[in-house]
Amino acid sequence: MTVPADRATSHRSPVQIAALLYGAVFLLVGLAGFVPGITTNYDQLMAAGHHSEAMLMGIFQVSWLHNIVHLLYGVAGIVLARTGSGARNYLRWGGAVYLVLWIYGLLVGQGSPANFVPLNDADNWLHLVLGVTMVGLSFLRRDTHGGPTRITSGPAY
């Protein structure tokens, strides 16, 4: 049995798959931030700022703004994953933003009025991991696999 070449090849490059996966995860995290139970202290979820005591999975401090940013990052990742260059830009520049946010979280005190996005130590280190992995993955191939391939399974009857 022979599968047509256009159906046998992947239509997404490695960088597109990475951007799509990151986008989907950000979308899920953004939604989870609004779900009581997944987000502890949900009754203390604030619009923005360091006064929000809501904790995603009991670990990451979140606010409405924080959750909305995750949702927007998710939508952007899914939309930009449609092209190789869009996926690369999403991962590279999105990762750069997370690295800046990591530095910001290290420099700005958690109780400071300048801490407009609720950040705790877990958030800060997660931002480092996200920034490094997103920038690193932006260097994956943005073209689809080498060319059409034919997949056969067993003899044709």
Salt bridges, closest charged atoms under 4 A:
ASP143 OD1 - ARG141 NE 3.31
